[in-house]
Amino acid sequence: MNKTRLKKYANLIARCGVNVQKGQEVIINAELDQPEFVKMVVDECYKAGAAKVSVDWSYQPLTKLNVRYCKESVLGKLEDWQMAKWEHQAEVLPCKIFLMSEDPDGLKGINQKKYAKAMAERSKMIKPIRNKMENKYQWCIAAVPGKEWARKVFPGERTSVAVEKLWEAILHTSRVDDDPVAAWEAHNRDLKARYEYLNSLGIRELYYKSESGTDFRVGLIPDGLFLAGGEETLGRGVYYNPNIPTEEVFTSPMKGDADGIVYSSKPLSYGGQLIDKFWIRFKDGKAVEWGAEQNEALLTELINMDEGAAYLGECALVPYSSPIRESGLLFYNTLFDENAACHLALGRGFTNLLRDYEKYSEKEAHEKGINDSIVHEDFMIGTADMSITALCADGRRVEIFKDGEWAF
């Protein structure tokens, strides 16, 4: 891949993704797949004014060995020095960059129940610290090709060709062309116009229907808002883009107010494995029945992760003409595949989607209807024929989506 274009991508992540501020610390989480590109991102972060850039490396085969040989109690424990790192982050509020390249099947064959329970215990330990950081720091999830991931997306190709093709797909859907920053500024303006229109309607319920079998109603929070594209940190007001790419306009629904059935339109990559061809039925906001042709047991583990995992934390609207869907690729990666279709998310909702959210404690935000959970997992339900109708507070019914596209 052309190094000039890769440098543009690294610059986009540093300047537009996390928007590094002078004197800030930056933490990059990455697999071992693209060390040269990670080096480029580190360089761009320093050029943007970072005081210190650290890289935390991970490697799926080591995760598999740890799950195989460690006791569950050991896997689920964070040592004092690990907790100290989290406390440091809560104090300095670094930028956090997550460069995804994992093999979608990289954790296939592990003891999923053991791993899920251990990760749940870790999340419980971290949660109070994360709560102190919530909405106060910049973060960005972006992607780079891994060899196994590339071979999954482009089966039959030589590894080098598959990696090059995946690079091209990532850069194209991330708007890394002539002037990526200008392209993202224009994209954010378009997304902002859409969510401001939705917020003006006073929507109380959304009704979804498609020929796949989806027939679903979800209630929204009266003080809830739609959001899209860039966000601002609480306190410092630093504008950043959490996801590169993104095509969604999203909100957090009212916990306990959803009924009907939804069918997946793309596989869900969860815990290094794929859940495919699945459906979920909701009653009074909670998932009460579900099934899957592939990895139903893993879907059950996800929904039963904690009390909030069976409820919804997000409703996201994505047109079927999304550049990611039009690429014709199944990425086997939620960051991309969620931006190819309308989707929902099981688990944690976003407290910053409440109007004047900074005035509310976490407890008060949950009392208003924002779901709480240690998980947040997006799954895709959008199709070419999907219709979405809004019921507004004044009794109007407004068409939001028609035949998979924005109706306005």
N, C-alpha and C positions, 0 to 999 in steps of 0.2 A: 504493500500500500504506500502511496505517495506520502513522504514524510511531511511535506508542507501541509497537506490536508490533515494529517494526524496532529500536527501542532495546532492547527485551527480548532480541532476537536478538544485538545487539552486546554487551550485557552478558553473555549466556550465553557467547559466544566468549571474552571477556576474563576472566571469573571462573571459568567451569567448563571451558572449552576449554583455554586455556593456563594459567589460574590465575596471573595476574601477581602477582609478589611485590614488596613495597616496595623501590624502588631498582633494579629490573631494567630492562634495555633490552628493547625490543620491536621486531621487524622484521616488517613486513607486506608480503607479496607479492600484488599484485593487477593485474588488467587494467584498462582505462580505462572499464569499463562502468558502475560504480556508485560514483562518487566521493563522493556524499553519504553513502552507507552506510559507506564506508571512513572518512570523517570521524567518523561515529558510533563506529566501533570504536576509532579513535585516542582519542577523548574518553573512552570507557569504560576504556581501558587506563591513561590518566593518572589517572582517578578511582580505579582499583584500586591506584595507587601507583607506576606506571612512572616511571623517571627520564628516559627518552628513548624516543620512538617514531618510527621511520623507516619510510617507505613506498617500496618498490621497484616501480615501474610497468613493465608489459610490454604489448606490443601485437602480436598475431599477424601483421598485414600487414607490420610491420617485420621480423619474423623471416623471413618469406617473401622479402623483398628482400635481407636479409643472406645467406640461403642461395643466392639466385640470383646475387649479384654477388661475394661474398667467395670467396677461395680456401679450400679445405678446411683448409689449414694455419692460415689466419687465424681461421676459425670455431672451430677446435679449440684455440685458444690462449687462455690467461688471462694478462692483463698483470699486472705486479708489483702495481699498485694493487688489482686484483681479488683477487689472492692475499692481499694485506694485509687486505682486508675479511674474508676467510674466517679468517685467523689471529686477527683481532680477535674474531670470533664464538667461536672455540675458547677464547679467553681469558676473555671475559665471560659466555658461555653465555646469550645472550638468549632470550626467548620468540620463537618464529617462527610467524606466522599466514599461512596460504595461503588466499586467497579465490579460488575457482575460478569462472570464468565463460566459459571459452573456447568458441569455436565448434567443435563436434565435427569439422567438415570444414574448419577454418580453415587447415590446412596442406596441403590437397589440391593435388596438382600439383607439389610441391617435389621436388627430387632427394633422395629418401629415403635412398639409400645414402650420399650425401655428408653429409647432415645427421646420420645415425646414427653415422658414423665420427667426425665432429667432436665430437659430444656424448660419445662414448666416450672421446676424448682428454681432453676437459675433466674428465670424471668421474675419470679416472686421476690427474689433477693434484690434484683436490679430496679424493680418497679418504683420504689420510693425515690430513688435517685433520678430516674427518668422523669418522674413527675415534676421534680424541681427544675428540670431542663426544658420541659414541654413548651413548645412555641417560642423558645428564647434563643435558639441557635440555628445556623444555616446548615442544611444538609442536602445532598444530591445523590440520587442513584442514577448511574449511567452504566454502559456495558462495553466490554471488549470481547473479542472472540476467544474461546477456548477450543482446543483441537476436537475434543469429544463433542462439545456443543455444536461446532461447525459441521462435523460429520453427521450429527443427528438432523440438522436442518437441510443439509445437502447430501443425502445418502448417495453412494455410488461415485462421488467425486474423490480425487486424490486429496489427501489431507491439506496440502498447501493450497490447492484450488478452493477447497471448501472454506478455509480460513479467510482467503482473499474475498470470496463472495460474501461471507458473513460480515467482514469489515465494511464492504460496500453497502450492504443492507442496513447496517447500524448507522453509518454516516449519512446515508440518504434520508432515512426516516427521522434522524436527529437534526436535519436541516443543516448539515455541514457541507456547504457549497461555497459560493463566492464570498459571502459575508455572513457567517453564521449568527453573529450577535445581532445584526440588523434584521435578519430573518426571524430571530426569536422575539425581538421587540415587536415586530408586526404581528406575529402569531399570538403573542400575549394580548395585544390590543383587540384582536378578533375574539379571543376567548373571554376577555373582560366584558365586551359588549354583549355577549350571549348570556353570561351569568348575571349581569346587571338587569337584563330584560326578565329573566326568570325570577329574580328577586323582587321585581316590581309587580309580579302577578299575585303575590300572597298565596302561594300554592299550599294546600293542606293535604292532598292525596295525589298519588300517581298510580295510573292503571296501565299495566303492560299486557300486550297480547301478541302472539305470533303463532304461525302454523306449526312450529316445533312442539307446541303443547303448552307453552308458557301462558298462564292466565293468572295474573297476580296484582294485588293491590297493596300499597304501602303508605302509611301515614307519615307526614313530615312534622317537624317541630315548629310551632308558631313563631318562635324567635330564631329559627334556623335560617341559614343562608347557603346559597350555592357559591362555589368558588372554582377557579380554574387557573392554570398556568402558574405565574409567580405568586409568592406570598411575602409578607413582611414579618420579621421577628418582633416579638413582644418586647417593648422597652426601647430597643435601639432603632427599630424600624428599618432594618436592613432588608432590601428586596432581593429575593433569590428564587431559583427554580428547583423544586425538590426532585422532579423527574425529567430526565432527558432520555427519550422523547416523552411527550404527553399530548393527548388529543381530547382529554375528558373534561367535562363540566360536572362537578360532583357536589353532593351534600351528605350529611349524616341524618338518617331517618329517626323517627320516634321509636324508641325501644318499646317493644310489646304491641306494636300496631302494624301488623302485616299478615296477610292471609292469601292463600293460593299456592300454586305450584310453578316452579321455574325449571327450565331444562338448560343444561350447559350447551354452549355453541362451540367451545374450544376446550382442549384438555387443560387441567390445572396442574402446574408443577408445584409440588409441596413436599418439603423435606427431602429434596433430591429424588423424588419419584413422581410419576404421572398418575393423576386421577382422571379418568376419561369416561365420556358418555354417561353423565350422571344427572340426577334430578333431586330437588329438595322441595318438600311441601312444608309450608308455614301455617301456623295457627296461633292467633294472638301474639304474633311477632316472633314466635319460636319455631325453629326447625323441629318438626315432630316425626317426619318420615323422610327417608332418602334411599337412594340406590345408585349403583354405578356398575357399568360393565367391566371396568378396570379399576382395581384397588378400592373397592367399597370399604374394606376394613380400615384403610388409611383415611378415607372420608369420615368414617365413624370416629376415629381417633381425633381428627380435627374438630368435629362438632362437639365432642365431649371433653375438649381440652380444659375448659372451665365453664362456669355458669353462663358467662357472656358470649362464649364461642358459638352458641346455638342461635344467637340473635344477630341482627344486621348492624353494621357500623358505617356502611356507605352505599349510596346509590349513585352511579356514575353514568353519564350520558355521552355516548361516542357515536358519531355518524358512521354509517356503513362504508362511506367513501373515504374513510381515514386512509392516509398514505400507507399505514402499516397493513391494513386489510388489502389495499390495492397492490401491495408488493407481491401478493399471492403466496406469501410464506407463512408457515406455522413456525413460530420461533421457539416453541416449547419453553417460554420464559414469560412470566407474568408481566414484567415491565413493558414488554412489547405487545404481547397478545391481549392484555387488558385494554390497550389503546387501539385495538382493531374492532372493538365491539362494546356495546353497552354492557355494563357489569354491575354486580353487587359485591359486597364484602361481608364475610362473617367476622364477627368479633369487634374489636375496639373501634369506636367512633372518634371523630375529631372535635375536641372542645373548642377549637378556634373557628368552628362553623356556626357558633352562636353569635347573634348580634351583641356587641359590647362584651365579648367573651372575657376580656381582661378583668371585668368586675366580679366574675364568679369564681368561687373556689372549685376545685375538682369535684368535690361532693355535690355542690350546687349544680354544676354542669350535668352531672349524672342524674340528678333529680329532675332536671328539665327534659331529659329524654336521651342524652348521649349515652350510648352503650359503652360498657367497660369490659375489657378482656385482656389477657396477655397475648392474644393473637389478633392479627388483621390479615385476612386472606381473600384476595379478589378472585372472583370466578365469572366467566363470561357467559352472557345469555343473549347478546344482540344478534339479530339475523337481518337478512335483506328485506323481510316483510314486517319487521317489528313496528307496532304502533304504541305510542305512549300518550295518554291523555291526562291532563291535570285538572283536578277539582280545586277551585280557588275559594278563598274565604268568603267572597261575595256571592258564591253560588255558580259562577261561570265555569264552563268546561272549555278548556283551551287545548288545542292539539299541539303537542310538543314534538312528537316524531311521527312521520308517516313514511311507510315503506323503507324503514331503516335510516331515514335522513331527517335533519332538522326540518320542522314544519314552519319555521319562521326565518 
